[in-house]
């Protein structure tokens, strides 16, 4: 007996989308999702344990360190760290409370706010970068065959292009801005 599942007639009763996926390329998608989730969780755990920083907090410090004058409008920082406006506000609140970031009125538009990296933020980023980059090396760079690195970069670059994003433009937490 067959029934209609998710709008498809002729599927066996009890068939689900997961059991019906015929495209073997989706295995690569699932592996990517799983690896990304596990890797970011591990990097986050290590940063929290060693430096009391979450991965998104570290990413915000990296973004600020790489910006002209080590400052960014809150809306730009939100876009670069991939957080909502309210999410970046809460994150900057925590960093500001710890003395790593200062929030000021925007120099070009008094209606906006900017976050700027403090000396304490530079010091914390410098220390946390060792932990983060060591984790990236151990869990990603050492696991990926050097012959595969260019293919991964090209493929993910095309994904970003298709989404209208530039690879490295709004670098994520895998990047590293030299705080010096």
C-alpha positions as CSV (number, residue, x, y, z in Angstrom):
1,X,0.0,0.0,0.0
2,X,1.2,3.5,-0.8
3,X,0.1,6.8,0.5
4,X,0.9,10.5,-0.1
5,X,3.7,11.8,2.1
6,X,4.8,15.4,1.8
7,X,2.8,15.8,-1.3
8,X,4.2,12.7,-3.1
9,X,1.9,10.0,-4.3
10,X,3.2,6.5,-4.6
11,X,5.6,6.5,-1.6
12,X,5.5,3.5,0.8
13,X,3.6,4.1,4.0
14,X,6.0,5.4,6.6
15,X,8.4,6.8,4.1
16,X,10.1,10.0,5.3
17,X,12.1,12.6,3.6
18,X,15.2,11.3,5.3
19,X,14.6,7.7,3.9
20,X,13.5,9.0,0.5
21,X,16.5,11.2,-0.4
22,X,18.0,9.8,-3.6
23,X,20.7,12.4,-4.2
24,X,24.0,11.0,-2.9
25,X,25.5,14.5,-2.8
26,X,23.3,15.3,0.2
27,X,25.7,13.1,2.2
28,X,28.4,15.8,1.6
29,X,25.9,18.4,2.9
30,X,25.1,16.3,6.0
31,X,28.8,15.7,6.7
32,X,29.5,19.4,6.3
33,X,26.7,20.4,8.7
34,X,27.9,17.8,11.3
35,X,31.6,18.7,11.0
36,X,30.8,22.4,11.2
37,X,28.6,22.0,14.3
38,X,31.1,19.8,16.1
39,X,34.1,21.9,15.2
40,X,32.5,25.2,16.3
41,X,31.3,23.6,19.5
42,X,34.8,22.3,20.3
43,X,36.4,25.7,19.5
44,X,33.8,27.5,21.6
45,X,34.4,25.1,24.5
46,X,38.2,25.6,24.4
47,X,37.9,29.4,24.3
48,X,35.4,29.4,27.2
49,X,37.6,27.1,29.3
50,X,40.9,28.9,28.7
51,X,39.8,32.5,28.3
52,X,36.2,32.9,29.4
53,X,35.3,33.9,25.8
54,X,32.6,32.4,23.6
55,X,33.4,31.8,19.9
56,X,31.0,34.7,18.9
57,X,32.7,37.0,21.4
58,X,36.1,36.0,20.0
59,X,34.8,36.6,16.5
60,X,33.6,40.1,17.4
61,X,37.1,40.9,18.8
62,X,38.7,39.6,15.6
63,X,36.3,41.7,13.5
64,X,37.1,44.9,15.5
65,X,40.8,44.2,15.5
66,X,40.8,44.1,11.7
67,X,38.7,47.2,11.2
68,X,40.1,50.6,10.5
69,X,40.6,52.3,13.8
70,X,39.6,49.1,15.5
71,X,36.0,50.2,15.5
72,X,32.8,49.3,13.6
73,X,29.2,50.4,13.6
74,X,27.1,48.0,15.6
75,X,25.1,47.1,12.5
76,X,28.2,46.2,10.5
77,X,29.6,44.2,13.4
78,X,26.3,42.3,13.6
79,X,26.5,41.4,9.9
80,X,30.1,40.3,10.2
81,X,29.5,38.1,13.3
82,X,26.3,36.8,11.8
83,X,24.1,38.0,14.7
84,X,20.8,39.9,14.8
85,X,20.9,43.5,15.9
86,X,19.6,42.5,19.4
87,X,22.1,39.6,19.5
88,X,25.1,41.9,18.8
89,X,23.8,44.4,21.4
90,X,23.8,41.6,24.1
91,X,27.2,40.4,23.0
92,X,28.8,43.9,23.0
93,X,27.2,44.5,26.4
94,X,29.1,41.5,27.8
95,X,32.4,42.5,26.2
96,X,31.9,46.1,27.4
97,X,31.2,44.9,30.9
98,X,34.5,43.0,30.8
99,X,36.4,46.1,29.5
100,X,37.2,44.6,26.1
101,X,35.0,46.9,24.0
102,X,33.8,50.4,24.4
103,X,30.6,51.6,22.9
104,X,30.5,55.2,21.5
105,X,28.3,57.4,19.3
106,X,29.1,56.9,15.6
107,X,31.5,59.4,14.3
108,X,29.7,59.9,11.0
109,X,26.0,59.5,12.2
110,X,25.0,60.5,15.7
111,X,22.0,58.2,15.5
112,X,24.2,55.1,15.3
113,X,26.6,53.4,17.8
114,X,30.0,52.0,17.3
115,X,32.0,49.4,19.1
116,X,35.7,49.8,19.5
117,X,38.4,47.5,20.7
118,X,40.1,48.5,24.0
119,X,43.6,47.8,25.0
120,X,42.3,45.1,27.3
121,X,40.4,43.6,24.3
122,X,43.6,43.6,22.3
123,X,45.4,41.7,25.1
124,X,42.5,39.2,25.5
125,X,42.4,38.6,21.7
126,X,46.1,38.1,21.6
127,X,45.9,35.5,24.3
128,X,42.8,33.8,23.0
129,X,44.1,33.7,19.4
130,X,46.8,31.2,20.4
131,X,44.1,28.8,21.7
132,X,41.7,29.4,18.8
133,X,44.3,29.0,16.0
134,X,45.8,25.9,17.7
135,X,42.3,24.4,17.7
136,X,41.8,25.3,14.0
137,X,45.1,23.7,13.2
138,X,44.5,20.5,15.2
139,X,40.9,19.9,14.2
140,X,40.7,21.2,10.7
141,X,44.1,21.9,9.0
142,X,45.7,18.6,10.2
143,X,42.5,16.6,9.3
144,X,42.2,18.0,5.8
145,X,44.7,16.7,3.2
146,X,46.6,19.6,1.7
147,X,45.5,18.4,-1.8
148,X,41.8,18.9,-0.7
149,X,42.2,22.4,0.8
150,X,42.0,24.3,-2.5
151,X,38.9,22.3,-3.5
152,X,37.2,23.0,-0.2
153,X,38.0,26.7,-0.5
154,X,36.8,26.9,-4.1
155,X,33.6,25.0,-3.4
156,X,32.7,27.0,-0.3
157,X,33.7,30.2,-2.2
158,X,31.1,29.3,-4.9
159,X,28.5,28.8,-2.2
160,X,29.3,32.2,-0.7
161,X,29.2,33.8,-4.2
162,X,25.8,32.2,-4.8
163,X,24.6,33.8,-1.6
164,X,26.0,37.2,-2.6
165,X,28.7,37.1,0.0
166,X,32.4,37.6,-0.5
167,X,34.8,34.9,0.9
168,X,36.9,36.6,3.5
169,X,35.0,39.9,3.2
170,X,33.2,39.5,6.4
171,X,35.5,37.0,7.8
172,X,34.1,34.6,10.4
173,X,35.6,33.1,13.4
174,X,38.0,31.1,11.4
175,X,39.9,34.3,10.5
176,X,42.4,36.0,12.6
177,X,43.2,39.7,12.7
178,X,46.6,40.6,14.1
179,X,45.9,42.7,17.1
180,X,49.4,44.3,16.9
